[in-house]
């Protein structure tokens, strides 16, 4: 329906009578019931953060480093953080209510804590790589073993190929043994239960904090002394297996408990058995978390030295058979090289530690990527 000029004028007159003239209508105010967005910062907040950081650094550098008889990097950082938080709270309080001050102060504390953790990790990796830089630049460091190489020989001779292979074989055997047992334990605790669920959970939690030396002593007593097996890579893998099982079981249990109960009920309602529901619904849903549990276990096992030293023994040659003869590994090689006292051997040790860090990070990234890709296809 179209309005004629007369009808349009009458409509405006009716609006003016009911609502009032346009110059007398109240202006729309802010919506008080709309929550404040805390995830995005303002330009004023960012400038206050940057200014407080720069001002606190300059103030602490002047007072702590020049006016007061104090020194030390750790003390400087602690005083800098405290001064930064005080200045940031004061700058925010000048133009914002108290709730905004508290919110930004807690956010700054969380950011500082994350920055400290990242700085500690980055400094560890950087220091290790810097100390092993002389060995890392040589190709033979990755393609040769230490057979016939003395600690005083130059870095152009010998390498860590035997240690890389030994770590890979030992961790692979331990993972193949620990993964099904750990996930099976987690499935029993979350899906089956019963009288033994509480004792099993207690034992798993207690074994999570088991010292690594005890796992090595257990395998050394049972396999090497009791059954007469010699020191080998398989014995070291069994010691790592004892350490990995409780970590996988505990982490996998937490991930399986996060799966919605509605998925289980839907599977059972469709006529599937409990085992079919667990195998086709619960485990695929928690696949990413189970991969994380395996990564956590591998990350701890790959860096253990004490159980490997007791059960496998150190060697300088390449051993392909994990069931016969000593088999070296990267942690054991690092331990032996660093404590030798020879500069070239110490450089080899730090280089091996850098390679170990790189392997762990690469493994973590690859497994997380595979778990996400498989989860996104469903």
Buried (B, 14 or more C-beta within 10 A) or exposed (E): EEEEEEEEEEEEEEEEEEEEEEEEEEEEEEEEEEEEEEEEEEEEBEEBBEEBBEBBBEBBEEEBEEEEEEEEEEEBEEBBBEBBBEBBBEBBBEEBEEEBBEBBBEBBEEEEEEEEEEEEEEEEBEEBBEBBEBBBEBEBBBEBBBEEBEBEBEBEBBBBBBBBBBBBBBBEBBBEBBBEBBBBBBBBBBBEEEEEEEEBBEBBEEBBEBEBBBBBBBBBEEBBEEEEBEBBBBBBBBBBBBBBBBBBBBBBBBBBEEBEEEEBEEBBEEEBEEEEBBBEBBBBBBBBBBBBBBBBBBBBBBBBBBBBBBBBBBBBEBBEEBEBBBBBBBBBBBBBBBEBEBEBBBBBBBBBBBBBBEBBEEBBEEBBEEBEEEBEEE
